[in-house]
């Protein structure tokens, strides 16, 4: 079947298509101009809002809330943060505040939040002393992760296990003793195992003169030879089993040497046979 178009019809079709293209193009231009206008208006409104934020006192800090502190005072933490009452809340650099607070080795910053319009909330965790490392001029107090918290000259009121055999190491307050030190890594692992197995309260000394021959001393006079810091869960299980067996035999606080260095057995040798 053939379709025949009159010349006039074809001309009208061409004119219609041409006019439609012009209309579509004009519509696109109008849309672009409208979008540009809206973008400029939005930028203008944002600029006004930004100026209002910086110049009005609505967003000036009127309250600083601190949570998680136990030993450190509220004023101490606020002073360390560098934030002051009356400061614009949006001018506070939260990363800088975190760095300033964690310059104190006792502080771990959990979060810093703006509670609009005028409150800054600082949530921290305080590191706790876990071990006393014997050094030439006293003791280095470290937490369970090995962070060096402070130096003390005497044992004083601290009822913590004393670590011997690391006095030749050099570290500064805030350092982690496990960084770059095999002894430090072994000590942190051993502490975690003793804590998990509920033995810390009975430990008085940890001798780590060699990370391959660690000796743990209890408050009732037993020496536990741990060997290295590998397979600690297995070794702790052997210790618990040996102590239970001795207790069943009437020796609740046996004095002697308990050797679990090989992690495949526990050998108990009393001081006096």
WOMO-V48881 format. One record per backbone hydrogen bond with DSSP energy under -0.5 kcal/mol. NH is the residue of the N-H (numbers start at 1). CO is the residue of the C=O. E is the energy in kcal/mol with one decimal. If there is no record, write none. Layout:
# WOMO-V48881
NH:CO:E + NH:CO:E
This chain:
# WOMO-V48881
9:6:-0.6 + 10:6:-1.9 + 11:7:-1.9 + 12:8:-2.1 + 13:9:-2.0 + 14:10:-2.2 + 15:11:-2.4 + 16:12:-2.2 + 17:13:-2.2 + 18:14:-2.4 + 19:15:-2.6 + 20:16:-2.2 + 21:17:-2.0 + 22:18:-2.0 + 23:19:-2.3 + 24:20:-2.7 + 25:21:-2.6 + 26:22:-2.3 + 27:23:-2.3 + 28:24:-2.2 + 29:25:-2.1 + 30:26:-2.2 + 31:27:-2.3 + 32:28:-2.6 + 33:29:-2.5 + 34:30:-2.3 + 35:31:-2.5 + 36:32:-2.6 + 37:33:-2.4 + 38:34:-2.7 + 39:35:-2.3 + 40:36:-2.5 + 41:37:-2.7 + 42:38:-2.5 + 43:39:-2.5 + 44:40:-2.3 + 45:41:-2.5 + 46:42:-2.6 + 47:43:-2.3 + 48:44:-2.1 + 49:45:-2.6 + 50:46:-2.8 + 51:47:-2.3 + 52:48:-2.4 + 53:49:-2.4 + 54:50:-2.0 + 55:51:-2.1 + 56:52:-2.6 + 60:57:-1.3 + 61:87:-3.1 + 62:118:-2.7 + 63:118:-1.5 + 65:120:-2.8 + 67:122:-2.3 + 77:73:-2.0 + 78:74:-2.5 + 79:75:-2.6 + 80:76:-2.2 + 81:77:-2.0 + 82:78:-1.2 + 83:78:-0.6 + 86:61:-2.7 + 87:84:-1.8 + 89:59:-3.1 + 91:88:-1.4 + 92:89:-0.7 + 94:92:-1.0 + 97:93:-2.4 + 98:94:-2.3 + 99:95:-2.3 + 100:96:-2.5 + 101:97:-2.4 + 102:98:-2.5 + 103:100:-0.6 + 104:101:-1.7 + 105:103:-0.7 + 107:104:-2.1 + 108:125:-2.3 + 110:108:-0.5 + 110:123:-2.5 + 111:123:-1.8 + 113:121:-2.7 + 115:113:-0.6 + 115:119:-3.4 + 116:114:-0.8 + 118:115:-0.5 + 119:115:-1.7 + 120:63:-2.3 + 121:113:-3.1 + 122:65:-3.4 + 122:120:-0.5 + 123:111:-2.9 + 123:121:-0.5 + 124:67:-2.5 + 124:122:-0.5 + 125:108:-2.6 + 126:68:-0.6 + 127:106:-3.0 + 130:142:-3.2 + 131:142:-2.0 + 132:161:-2.5 + 133:131:-0.6 + 133:140:-2.9 + 134:132:-0.6 + 134:163:-3.0 + 135:138:-2.5 + 138:135:-1.4 + 139:152:-3.2 + 140:133:-2.6 + 141:139:-0.6 + 141:150:-3.0 + 142:131:-2.1 + 142:140:-0.5 + 143:147:-1.7 + 146:143:-1.8 + 148:175:-3.2 + 149:141:-3.0 + 149:147:-0.7 + 150:141:-1.1 + 152:139:-2.6 + 158:155:-2.1 + 159:157:-0.6 + 160:158:-0.9 + 161:130:-0.6 + 162:204:-2.8 + 163:132:-3.5 + 164:162:-0.5 + 164:206:-2.5 + 169:166:-1.6 + 171:169:-0.5 + 174:148:-2.7 + 175:172:-2.5 + 177:146:-3.0 + 177:175:-0.6 + 179:176:-1.9 + 180:178:-0.7 + 181:178:-0.8 + 185:181:-2.4 + 186:182:-2.5 + 187:183:-2.5 + 188:184:-2.2 + 189:185:-2.1 + 190:186:-2.5 + 191:187:-2.6 + 192:188:-2.0 + 193:189:-1.9 + 194:190:-2.7 + 195:191:-2.5 + 196:192:-2.4 + 197:193:-2.1 + 198:195:-1.4 + 199:194:-2.8 + 200:194:-0.7 + 202:199:-1.6 + 203:200:-1.7 + 204:217:-2.6 + 205:217:-1.3 + 206:162:-2.6 + 207:215:-3.4 + 208:164:-3.0 + 208:206:-0.7 + 213:210:-1.5 + 214:227:-3.0 + 215:207:-2.4 + 216:224:-2.7 + 217:205:-2.7 + 218:222:-2.4 + 219:202:-2.2 + 221:218:-1.2 + 223:256:-2.7 + 224:216:-3.3 + 224:222:-0.5 + 225:223:-0.6 + 225:258:-2.4 + 226:214:-3.1 + 226:224:-0.8 + 227:214:-0.8 + 235:231:-2.2 + 236:232:-2.8 + 237:233:-2.0 + 238:234:-1.9 + 239:235:-2.3 + 240:236:-2.5 + 241:237:-2.3 + 242:238:-2.6 + 243:239:-2.7 + 244:240:-2.2 + 245:241:-2.3 + 246:242:-2.5 + 247:243:-2.5 + 248:244:-2.4 + 249:245:-0.9 + 250:247:-1.9 + 251:246:-2.8 + 252:250:-0.9 + 254:251:-0.6 + 256:221:-0.5 + 256:254:-0.5 + 257:269:-2.9 + 258:223:-3.2 + 259:257:-0.6 + 259:267:-3.0 + 260:225:-2.5 + 260:258:-0.6 + 263:260:-1.6 + 267:259:-2.2 + 268:266:-0.5 + 269:257:-2.9 + 269:267:-0.5 + 271:255:-1.3
